[in-house]
């Protein structure tokens, strides 16, 4: 009886996480069967990704073929890296890369910290009614279509009866109205500013949620040490949400070549504004022009694949650097 009781005790200790013994790993199928209700909720998302993300990846083979509409995808002739060389040697290549990188860096430098700053400011607001109003007003633009947003921008920046021109002229900051949307030097600033206005509120929701997860005792301890509210932001709040910040920063670096498509399309009136195209043409809009407008499907696929490969490399590099620095990483 004593030996039997000892063996049962050892078995319990071996399976108890609080003990010094290692818990046996549960098989994948056993875990799935035990959590089948929750796992089944994920299946539609997995099927969606497989159908709309993984299966269409066969289409990247088009970049290595000379697609012929009559021969079809399978029978079209292989041309190897021809389309990639044509893209690299095209006279538009360096201009497109300059616009893509510069616009993306501006969006990252201004658009990335903007929701963090807004979340920190809202966290310091004591009036809950005012806080809810500001949150609502700032995240509503995220749900407005770029078609509507571009219409608002053109209306506000119009030469005749445009709000911006009228205000600047009235305060003697301008002698006469300016056609803002026809001056290439102003396009990047307008594009980035509108993008920040549209997404700042929605992006701050994640950081506000992360701030609420910080232990209030940390604020009390810092206050006892003499830290005021401003110092607590740098000593408690920012370190507390730093994992979330680094995760989004890694994703932002991975998307650095996604300079925008809908916003540029709408603000250049579907790429018909020839004055702005030297500063507005990016990889995504170039792929659209070559593939849809010029029907050069293989060439457009090669340009898009080039952007995707660079994005993957940047994502891996950013994640590796963050992991080696001991910061939060994706894997």
C-alpha positions, 0 to 999 in steps of 0.5 A: 500500500505504501509503495502504491501511494508513493507511485501515485504521488510521484505521478501527480508531481510529474504532471503538476506544473508547480512541481519541479518535474516536467509536464508531459506534452499534450498531443496536437490532436488531443488539444484540438479535440479538447478545444474543438469549439474554439478551433472551429472558430479559426477554420473560416479564417484559415480557409479564407487565407488559403483560398485568397492568399496561398492558392493565388501565389501560383500566379507569381510564375507569370513573372517568369513567362511571356504571357500569351492570352491565347496560349493561356497560363500553362502554355505560355513560354518561359523567359526566365528573368527577362521581365525583371531585367526590363524593370531594372533597366527601365528609365522609370525605375529609379524615380519609382523607387525614390518615390516609393521609399521617400513616401514610405519613410515619411509615412513611417516617421510621421504616421507611426508615432502619431497614434502613440502620441495621441494615445498618451495624450488621451490617457492623461485626460481625466474627463471621460466624456471629453475623452470619448468624444475625441476618440470617436472624432479621431477614429471615424475617418478610418471608416471613410472611403478614400473616394470621399476623403479625396473629394474633401481634400480637393474641395478644401484645397480648391483655388475657388472657394477653398477653405485653406486658401480663403483662410490663408488669404484672409490672414494675409499669409498668402497674396492670392490663392494657390493651386495646391494639388498642381504643385509637385513640391506639396504633394508628399506633404498633403499625402502624408498629412491626409493619411495621418489624419485618416488613421491616427485615431484607429491606430491609437486604439491598440496603444490605449488598450495596451496602456490599460494593461499596465499595473497601476501600482507602477504609477503609484510607486513612481509617484512615491519616488517623486516622478510627476505625470510627465516623467511617468510617461517615460518611466512607466507608460512607454516601457509598459507598451514597448512590446506593442510598439516594437511589434508594430514597428517591425510590421511597419518596416516590412511594409515600407515599400507599400507607399500607398495605392488608393490614396495616391490613385484618388489624390492624383485623379486615377493617375491622370494628373500628369503634373504630379506623376513624377513625384506620385508614381510608386511601385503599386501604381506602376504595377497597376498601369503596366498590368491593367492599362497597358496589359503587360501582365508578366512585366507587372507581375515581375515588378510586384514580385520584386516589391514583395521579395524586398518586403520579406527581406526587410521584415526578416531583417527588422525582426532579427534586429529586434530579437537580438536587441532583446525587444519584442519580436514576431517570432 
